[in-house]
Amino acid sequence: MAVNDALSSLNGTGTTQTGGTGGTGGISGSDNEQRFLKLLVTQLNNQDPLNPMQNAELTSQLAQMSTVTGIEKLNATLSGLVNQTGTNQVLQAASLVGYNVLSPGNQIATTAPKEGEDPAPVPFAVQLPGTAGDVQVKIVDGAGRTVRTLELGSMPEGVNAVTWDGKADDGSVAPAGNYSFTVVASNDGAKVEATALTFAQVAAVKQGANGVQLELANGRSISLDDVRMYL
């Protein structure tokens, strides 16, 4: 009686098992290799001398085992790379703690100036997907009132730095506190989608379900991909 081929004996059914219910579900790749080699040697020793295994058949079985082993090693390598990438992202993000990062958002704040001094300028930015011939920014207080309107004129594509001097439209110093701003941009009468960007200090880093998250001093959480620049 002919001996079953080594790979079929190894897999139990002649088909490579990929799930947890197959005959080799609890066997490692190295154990599979050892079993395969033992079965192959047994098959060669017990083959019919009048009908020996052909070179093509032997090569095919070796190639199949090599493919299975290669896939297992590839999966292990990919898993290692994923873990390493996650670790590298955490380390990269941790280096930003204490820095001010620019990310999507429209919340800004002012502090009360010392007597006789001008308020500290408030930096933020506007990101444009293309050139805008006219850009307008409105600074709004907590009650929804427009405190200051900035006519910024033309701006190029990309991230454009903007500074508010902390004053209202009438030239008076705006009360210290939290504000928000809106951006309206257009080019030749067509609306240009603008993204508001603000600075905030990175207070901490955490690994969340959605990847590495930066905890900002203003209470917001952003992903590492949200960072446009840091200072």
C-alpha positions as protocol buffer text, in pm:
chain_id: "A"
residue {
  index: 1
  type: MET
  ca { x: 0 y: 0 z: 0 }
}
residue {
  index: 2
  type: ALA
  ca { x: 136 y: 342 z: -91 }
}
residue {
  index: 3
  type: VAL
  ca { x: 230 y: 571 z: 196 }
}
residue {
  index: 4
  type: ASN
  ca { x: 35 y: 903 z: 212 }
}
residue {
  index: 5
  type: ASP
  ca { x: 243 y: 1204 z: 116 }
}
residue {
  index: 6
  type: ALA
  ca { x: 418 y: 1380 z: 403 }
}
residue {
  index: 7
  type: LEU
  ca { x: 234 y: 1707 z: 379 }
}
residue {
  index: 8
  type: SER
  ca { x: -110 y: 1541 z: 379 }
}
residue {
  index: 9
  type: SER
  ca { x: -13 y: 1337 z: 685 }
}
residue {
  index: 10
  type: LEU
  ca { x: 116 y: 1648 z: 854 }
}
residue {
  index: 11
  type: ASN
  ca { x: -208 y: 1841 z: 801 }
}
residue {
  index: 12
  type: GLY
  ca { x: -440 y: 1553 z: 878 }
}
residue {
  index: 13
  type: THR
  ca { x: -676 y: 1612 z: 585 }
}
residue {
  index: 14
  type: GLY
  ca { x: -441 y: 1709 z: 307 }
}
residue {
  index: 15
  type: THR
  ca { x: -538 y: 2076 z: 344 }
}
residue {
  index: 16
  type: THR
  ca { x: -340 y: 2338 z: 534 }
}
residue {
  index: 17
  type: GLN
  ca { x: -530 y: 2434 z: 851 }
}
residue {
  index: 18
  type: THR
  ca { x: -549 y: 2804 z: 922 }
}
residue {
  index: 19
  type: GLY
  ca { x: -807 y: 2806 z: 1201 }
}
residue {
  index: 20
  type: GLY
  ca { x: -794 y: 2687 z: 1558 }
}
residue {
  index: 21
  type: THR
  ca { x: -993 y: 2364 z: 1499 }
}
residue {
  index: 22
  type: GLY
  ca { x: -758 y: 2185 z: 1258 }
}
residue {
  index: 23
  type: GLY
  ca { x: -538 y: 1892 z: 1343 }
}
residue {
  index: 24
  type: THR
  ca { x: -230 y: 2115 z: 1378 }
}
residue {
  index: 25
  type: GLY
  ca { x: -400 y: 2402 z: 1557 }
}
residue {
  index: 26
  type: GLY
  ca { x: -176 y: 2375 z: 1866 }
}
residue {
  index: 27
  type: ILE
  ca { x: 149 y: 2295 z: 1688 }
}
residue {
  index: 28
  type: SER
  ca { x: 413 y: 2559 z: 1620 }
}
residue {
  index: 29
  type: GLY
  ca { x: 581 y: 2618 z: 1286 }
}
residue {
  index: 30
  type: SER
  ca { x: 908 y: 2458 z: 1403 }
}
residue {
  index: 31
  type: ASP
  ca { x: 721 y: 2148 z: 1528 }
}
residue {
  index: 32
  type: ASN
  ca { x: 546 y: 2124 z: 1191 }
}
residue {
  index: 33
  type: GLU
  ca { x: 883 y: 2131 z: 1014 }
}
residue {
  index: 34
  type: GLN
  ca { x: 1020 y: 1849 z: 1231 }
}
residue {
  index: 35
  type: ARG
  ca { x: 709 y: 1635 z: 1179 }
}
residue {
  index: 36
  type: PHE
  ca { x: 718 y: 1702 z: 806 }
}
residue {
  index: 37
  type: LEU
  ca { x: 1083 y: 1595 z: 776 }
}
residue {
  index: 38
  type: LYS
  ca { x: 1026 y: 1277 z: 982 }
}
residue {
  index: 39
  type: LEU
  ca { x: 723 y: 1181 z: 774 }
}
residue {
  index: 40
  type: LEU
  ca { x: 907 y: 1255 z: 451 }
}
residue {
  index: 41
  type: VAL
  ca { x: 1202 y: 1036 z: 553 }
}
residue {
  index: 42
  type: THR
  ca { x: 961 y: 757 z: 653 }
}
residue {
  index: 43
  type: GLN
  ca { x: 784 y: 790 z: 319 }
}
residue {
  index: 44
  type: LEU
  ca { x: 1113 y: 769 z: 129 }
}
residue {
  index: 45
  type: ASN
  ca { x: 1226 y: 464 z: 329 }
}
residue {
  index: 46
  type: ASN
  ca { x: 898 y: 281 z: 272 }
}
residue {
  index: 47
  type: GLN
  ca { x: 826 y: 376 z: -86 }
}
residue {
  index: 48
  type: ASP
  ca { x: 766 y: 108 z: -347 }
}
residue {
  index: 49
  type: PRO
  ca { x: 1103 y: 42 z: -519 }
}
residue {
  index: 50
  type: LEU
  ca { x: 914 y: -29 z: -840 }
}
residue {
  index: 51
  type: ASN
  ca { x: 728 y: 302 z: -815 }
}
residue {
  index: 52
  type: PRO
  ca { x: 959 y: 548 z: -634 }
}
residue {
  index: 53
  type: MET
  ca { x: 867 y: 907 z: -564 }
}
residue {
  index: 54
  type: GLN
  ca { x: 945 y: 1125 z: -860 }
}
residue {
  index: 55
  type: ASN
  ca { x: 1167 y: 1433 z: -825 }
}
residue {
  index: 56
  type: ALA
  ca { x: 877 y: 1658 z: -924 }
}
residue {
  index: 57
  type: GLU
  ca { x: 658 y: 1513 z: -647 }
}
residue {
  index: 58
  type: LEU
  ca { x: 932 y: 1556 z: -386 }
}
residue {
  index: 59
  type: THR
  ca { x: 999 y: 1911 z: -499 }
}
residue {
  index: 60
  type: SER
  ca { x: 627 y: 1992 z: -484 }
}
residue {
  index: 61
  type: GLN
  ca { x: 596 y: 1869 z: -124 }
}
residue {
  index: 62
  type: LEU
  ca { x: 905 y: 2062 z: -15 }
}
residue {
  index: 63
  type: ALA
  ca { x: 773 y: 2376 z: -185 }
}
residue {
  index: 64
  type: GLN
  ca { x: 436 y: 2343 z: -11 }
}
residue {
  index: 65
  type: MET
  ca { x: 601 y: 2309 z: 329 }
}
residue {
  index: 66
  type: SER
  ca { x: 827 y: 2603 z: 252 }
}
residue {
  index: 67
  type: THR
  ca { x: 523 y: 2814 z: 160 }
}
residue {
  index: 68
  type: VAL
  ca { x: 340 y: 2728 z: 485 }
}
residue {
  index: 69
  type: THR
  ca { x: 650 y: 2800 z: 692 }
}
residue {
  index: 70
  type: GLY
  ca { x: 716 y: 3122 z: 501 }
}
residue {
  index: 71
  type: ILE
  ca { x: 364 y: 3249 z: 566 }
}
residue {
  index: 72
  type: GLU
  ca { x: 396 y: 3172 z: 938 }
}
residue {
  index: 73
  type: LYS
  ca { x: 727 y: 3356 z: 956 }
}
residue {
  index: 74
  type: LEU
  ca { x: 586 y: 3648 z: 756 }
}
residue {
  index: 75
  type: ASN
  ca { x: 289 y: 3677 z: 993 }
}
residue {
  index: 76
  type: ALA
  ca { x: 523 y: 3674 z: 1292 }
}
residue {
  index: 77
  type: THR
  ca { x: 741 y: 3940 z: 1130 }
}
residue {
  index: 78
  type: LEU
  ca { x: 443 y: 4161 z: 1048 }
}
residue {
  index: 79
  type: SER
  ca { x: 312 y: 4131 z: 1404 }
}
residue {
  index: 80
  type: GLY
  ca { x: 652 y: 4235 z: 1532 }
}
residue {
  index: 81
  type: LEU
  ca { x: 662 y: 4533 z: 1297 }
}
residue {
  index: 82
  type: VAL
  ca { x: 314 y: 4646 z: 1408 }
}
residue {
  index: 83
  type: ASN
  ca { x: 418 y: 4629 z: 1774 }
}
residue {
  index: 84
  type: GLN
  ca { x: 744 y: 4808 z: 1701 }
}
residue {
  index: 85
  type: THR
  ca { x: 561 y: 5080 z: 1506 }
}
residue {
  index: 86
  type: GLY
  ca { x: 325 y: 5137 z: 1799 }
}
residue {
  index: 87
  type: THR
  ca { x: 619 y: 5163 z: 2039 }
}
residue {
  index: 88
  type: ASN
  ca { x: 801 y: 5405 z: 1810 }
}
residue {
  index: 89
  type: GLN
  ca { x: 490 y: 5625 z: 1787 }
}
residue {
  index: 90
  type: VAL
  ca { x: 461 y: 5640 z: 2166 }
}
residue {
  index: 91
  type: LEU
  ca { x: 827 y: 5738 z: 2197 }
}
residue {
  index: 92
  type: GLN
  ca { x: 789 y: 5997 z: 1922 }
}
residue {
  index: 93
  type: ALA
  ca { x: 478 y: 6141 z: 2087 }
}
residue {
  index: 94
  type: ALA
  ca { x: 643 y: 6145 z: 2432 }
}
residue {
  index: 95
  type: SER
  ca { x: 913 y: 6375 z: 2297 }
}
residue {
  index: 96
  type: LEU
  ca { x: 640 y: 6638 z: 2236 }
}
residue {
  index: 97
  type: VAL
  ca { x: 542 y: 6668 z: 2604 }
}
residue {
  index: 98
  type: GLY
  ca { x: 597 y: 7028 z: 2711 }
}
residue {
  index: 99
  type: TYR
  ca { x: 590 y: 7160 z: 2355 }
}
residue {
  index: 100
  type: ASN
  ca { x: 316 y: 7370 z: 2196 }
}
residue {
  index: 101
  type: VAL
  ca { x: 163 y: 7189 z: 1899 }
}
residue {
  index: 102
  type: LEU
  ca { x: -50 y: 7330 z: 1620 }
}
residue {
  index: 103
  type: SER
  ca { x: -357 y: 7120 z: 1545 }
}
residue {
  index: 104
  type: PRO
  ca { x: -716 y: 7159 z: 1418 }
}
residue {
  index: 105
  type: GLY
  ca { x: -926 y: 7364 z: 1659 }
}
residue {
  index: 106
  type: ASN
  ca { x: -1068 y: 7713 z: 1706 }
}
residue {
  index: 107
  type: GLN
  ca { x: -1035 y: 7778 z: 2080 }
}
residue {
  index: 108
  type: ILE
  ca { x: -797 y: 8054 z: 2192 }
}
residue {
  index: 109
  type: ALA
  ca { x: -745 y: 8248 z: 2516 }
}
residue {
  index: 110
  type: THR
  ca { x: -607 y: 8580 z: 2633 }
}
residue {
  index: 111
  type: THR
  ca { x: -449 y: 8681 z: 2962 }
}
residue {
  index: 112
  type: ALA
  ca { x: -477 y: 9015 z: 3139 }
}
residue {
  index: 113
  type: PRO
  ca { x: -181 y: 9240 z: 3056 }
}
residue {
  index: 114
  type: LYS
  ca { x: 21 y: 9421 z: 3318 }
}
residue {
  index: 115
  type: GLU
  ca { x: -83 y: 9779 z: 3379 }
}
residue {
  index: 116
  type: GLY
  ca { x: 37 y: 10009 z: 3104 }
}
residue {
  index: 117
  type: GLU
  ca { x: 131 y: 9720 z: 2875 }
}
residue {
  index: 118
  type: ASP
  ca { x: -35 y: 9579 z: 2566 }
}
residue {
  index: 119
  type: PRO
  ca { x: -187 y: 9230 z: 2588 }
}
residue {
  index: 120
  type: ALA
  ca { x: 24 y: 8937 z: 2478 }
}
residue {
  index: 121
  type: PRO
  ca { x: -39 y: 8848 z: 2112 }
}
residue {
  index: 122
  type: VAL
  ca { x: -240 y: 8531 z: 2053 }
}
residue {
  index: 123
  type: PRO
  ca { x: -103 y: 8307 z: 1774 }
}
residue {
  index: 124
  type: PHE
  ca { x: -312 y: 8066 z: 1568 }
}
residue {
  index: 125
  type: ALA
  ca { x: -322 y: 7960 z: 1204 }
}
residue {
  index: 126
  type: VAL
  ca { x: -537 y: 7898 z: 899 }
}
residue {
  index: 127
  type: GLN
  ca { x: -482 y: 7605 z: 664 }
}
residue {
  index: 128
  type: LEU
  ca { x: -598 y: 7637 z: 304 }
}
residue {
  index: 129
  type: PRO
  ca { x: -624 y: 7366 z: 35 }
}
residue {
  index: 130
  type: GLY
  ca { x: -548 y: 7629 z: -230 }
}
residue {
  index: 131
  type: THR
  ca { x: -488 y: 7999 z: -276 }
}
residue {
  index: 132
  type: ALA
  ca { x: -756 y: 8227 z: -134 }
}
residue {
  index: 133
  type: GLY
  ca { x: -792 y: 8582 z: -256 }
}
residue {
  index: 134
  type: ASP
  ca { x: -983 y: 8692 z: 53 }
}
residue {
  index: 135
  type: VAL
  ca { x: -961 y: 8555 z: 407 }
}
residue {
  index: 136
  type: GLN
  ca { x: -1154 y: 8688 z: 704 }
}
residue {
  index: 137
  type: VAL
  ca { x: -1128 y: 8579 z: 1068 }
}
residue {
  index: 138
  type: LYS
  ca { x: -1380 y: 8670 z: 1336 }
}
residue {
  index: 139
  type: ILE
  ca { x: -1290 y: 8648 z: 1705 }
}
residue {
  index: 140
  type: VAL
  ca { x: -1596 y: 8559 z: 1913 }
}
residue {
  index: 141
  type: ASP
  ca { x: -1641 y: 8572 z: 2292 }
}
residue {
  index: 142
  type: GLY
  ca { x: -1821 y: 8321 z: 2513 }
}
residue {
  index: 143
  type: ALA
  ca { x: -2155 y: 8495 z: 2458 }
}
residue {
  index: 144
  type: GLY
  ca { x: -2125 y: 8466 z: 2080 }
}
residue {
  index: 145
  type: ARG
  ca { x: -2047 y: 8833 z: 2024 }
}
residue {
  index: 146
  type: THR
  ca { x: -1790 y: 8925 z: 1759 }
}
residue {
  index: 147
  type: VAL
  ca { x: -1507 y: 9103 z: 1938 }
}
residue {
  index: 148
  type: ARG
  ca { x: -1268 y: 9150 z: 1649 }
}
residue {
  index: 149
  type: THR
  ca { x: -1275 y: 9104 z: 1273 }
}
residue {
  index: 150
  type: LEU
  ca { x: -942 y: 9046 z: 1098 }
}
residue {
  index: 151
  type: GLU
  ca { x: -931 y: 9114 z: 725 }
}
residue {
  index: 152
  type: LEU
  ca { x: -630 y: 8910 z: 616 }
}
residue {
  index: 153
  type: GLY
  ca { x: -654 y: 8954 z: 240 }
}
residue {
  index: 154
  type: SER
  ca { x: -488 y: 8697 z: 13 }
}
residue {
  index: 155
  type: MET
  ca { x: -327 y: 8381 z: 149 }
}
residue {
  index: 156
  type: PRO
  ca { x: -143 y: 8097 z: -25 }
}
residue {
  index: 157
  type: GLU
  ca { x: -210 y: 7726 z: -2 }
}
residue {
  index: 158
  type: GLY
  ca { x: -92 y: 7558 z: 317 }
}
residue {
  index: 159
  type: VAL
  ca { x: -61 y: 7662 z: 680 }
}
residue {
  index: 160
  type: ASN
  ca { x: -66 y: 8039 z: 732 }
}
residue {
  index: 161
  type: ALA
  ca { x: 26 y: 8193 z: 1068 }
}
residue {
  index: 162
  type: VAL
  ca { x: -210 y: 8454 z: 1213 }
}
residue {
  index: 163
  type: THR
  ca { x: -176 y: 8669 z: 1526 }
}
residue {
  index: 164
  type: TRP
  ca { x: -447 y: 8848 z: 1721 }
}
residue {
  index: 165
  type: ASP
  ca { x: -321 y: 9142 z: 1925 }
}
residue {
  index: 166
  type: GLY
  ca { x: -577 y: 9081 z: 2198 }
}
residue {
  index: 167
  type: LYS
  ca { x: -773 y: 9395 z: 2120 }
}
residue {
  index: 168
  type: ALA
  ca { x: -1133 y: 9456 z: 2017 }
}
residue {
  index: 169
  type: ASP
  ca { x: -1243 y: 9634 z: 1699 }
}
residue {
  index: 170
  type: ASP
  ca { x: -1264 y: 9966 z: 1889 }
}
residue {
  index: 171
  type: GLY
  ca { x: -902 y: 9940 z: 1998 }
}
residue {
  index: 172
  type: SER
  ca { x: -974 y: 9852 z: 2360 }
}
residue {
  index: 173
  type: VAL
  ca { x: -812 y: 9555 z: 2529 }
}
residue {
  index: 174
  type: ALA
  ca { x: -1039 y: 9251 z: 2512 }
}
residue {
  index: 175
  type: PRO
  ca { x: -1119 y: 9102 z: 2854 }
}
residue {
  index: 176
  type: ALA
  ca { x: -898 y: 8811 z: 2954 }
}
residue {
  index: 177
  type: GLY
  ca { x: -1066 y: 8479 z: 2894 }
}
residue {
  index: 178
  type: ASN
  ca { x: -1156 y: 8215 z: 2639 }
}
residue {
  index: 179
  type: TYR
  ca { x: -1253 y: 8295 z: 2281 }
}
residue {
  index: 180
  type: SER
  ca { x: -1318 y: 8111 z: 1957 }
}
residue {
  index: 181
  type: PHE
  ca { x: -1268 y: 8215 z: 1598 }
}
residue {
  index: 182
  type: THR
  ca { x: -1423 y: 8141 z: 1260 }
}
residue {
  index: 183
  type: VAL
  ca { x: -1258 y: 8157 z: 920 }
}
residue {
  index: 184
  type: VAL
  ca { x: -1424 y: 8254 z: 592 }
}
residue {
  index: 185
  type: ALA
  ca { x: -1213 y: 8222 z: 277 }
}
residue {
  index: 186
  type: SER
  ca { x: -1291 y: 8267 z: -91 }
}
residue {
  index: 187
  type: ASN
  ca { x: -1117 y: 8296 z: -425 }
}
residue {
  index: 188
  type: ASP
  ca { x: -1274 y: 8477 z: -721 }
}
residue {
  index: 189
  type: GLY
  ca { x: -1611 y: 8448 z: -550 }
}
residue {
  index: 190
  type: ALA
  ca { x: -1583 y: 8074 z: -486 }
}
residue {
  index: 191
  type: LYS
  ca { x: -1568 y: 7946 z: -130 }
}
residue {
  index: 192
  type: VAL
  ca { x: -1240 y: 7795 z: -13 }
}
residue {
  index: 193
  type: GLU
  ca { x: -1265 y: 7539 z: 268 }
}
residue {
  index: 194
  type: ALA
  ca { x: -1040 y: 7664 z: 547 }
}
residue {
  index: 195
  type: THR
  ca { x: -926 y: 7474 z: 856 }
}
residue {
  index: 196
  type: ALA
  ca { x: -881 y: 7660 z: 1183 }
}
residue {
  index: 197
  type: LEU
  ca { x: -564 y: 7565 z: 1372 }
}
residue {
  index: 198
  type: THR
  ca { x: -464 y: 7651 z: 1729 }
}
residue {
  index: 199
  type: PHE
  ca { x: -165 y: 7606 z: 1955 }
}
residue {
  index: 200
  type: ALA
  ca { x: -181 y: 7412 z: 2282 }
}
residue {
  index: 201
  type: GLN
  ca { x: 80 y: 7259 z: 2509 }
}
residue {
  index: 202
  type: VAL
  ca { x: 114 y: 6881 z: 2522 }
}
residue {
  index: 203
  type: ALA
  ca { x: 63 y: 6767 z: 2882 }
}
residue {
  index: 204
  type: ALA
  ca { x: 71 y: 6389 z: 2844 }
}
residue {
  index: 205
  type: VAL
  ca { x: 67 y: 6097 z: 2601 }
}
residue {
  index: 206
  type: LYS
  ca { x: -149 y: 5786 z: 2612 }
}
residue {
  index: 207
  type: GLN
  ca { x: -205 y: 5476 z: 2400 }
}
residue {
  index: 208
  type: GLY
  ca { x: -575 y: 5451 z: 2321 }
}
residue {
  index: 209
  type: ALA
  ca { x: -800 y: 5228 z: 2115 }
}
residue {
  index: 210
  type: ASN
  ca { x: -747 y: 5461 z: 1818 }
}
residue {
  index: 211
  type: GLY
  ca { x: -370 y: 5478 z: 1856 }
}
residue {
  index: 212
  type: VAL
  ca { x: -142 y: 5728 z: 2025 }
}
residue {
  index: 213
  type: GLN
  ca { x: -324 y: 6028 z: 2173 }
}
residue {
  index: 214
  type: LEU
  ca { x: -178 y: 6359 z: 2289 }
}
residue {
  index: 215
  type: GLU
  ca { x: -345 y: 6508 z: 2598 }
}
residue {
  index: 216
  type: LEU
  ca { x: -336 y: 6888 z: 2568 }
}
residue {
  index: 217
  type: ALA
  ca { x: -322 y: 7136 z: 2854 }
}
residue {
  index: 218
  type: ASN
  ca { x: -653 y: 7288 z: 2738 }
}
residue {
  index: 219
  type: GLY
  ca { x: -831 y: 6956 z: 2796 }
}
residue {
  index: 220
  type: ARG
  ca { x: -845 y: 6837 z: 2435 }
}
residue {
  index: 221
  type: SER
  ca { x: -710 y: 6508 z: 2302 }
}
residue {
  index: 222
  type: ILE
  ca { x: -566 y: 6479 z: 1952 }
}
residue {
  index: 223
  type: SER
  ca { x: -393 y: 6210 z: 1750 }
}
residue {
  index: 224
  type: LEU
  ca { x: -31 y: 6233 z: 1646 }
}
residue {
  index: 225
  type: ASP
  ca { x: -149 y: 6275 z: 1286 }
}
residue {
  index: 226
  type: ASP
  ca { x: -332 y: 6596 z: 1382 }
}
residue {
  index: 227
  type: VAL
  ca { x: -9 y: 6780 z: 1462 }
}
residue {
  index: 228
  type: ARG
  ca { x: 82 y: 7032 z: 1191 }
}
residue {
  index: 229
  type: MET
  ca { x: 389 y: 7174 z: 1369 }
}
residue {
  index: 230
  type: TYR
  ca { x: 533 y: 7221 z: 1715 }
}
residue {
  index: 231
  type: LEU
  ca { x: 722 y: 7497 z: 1895 }
}
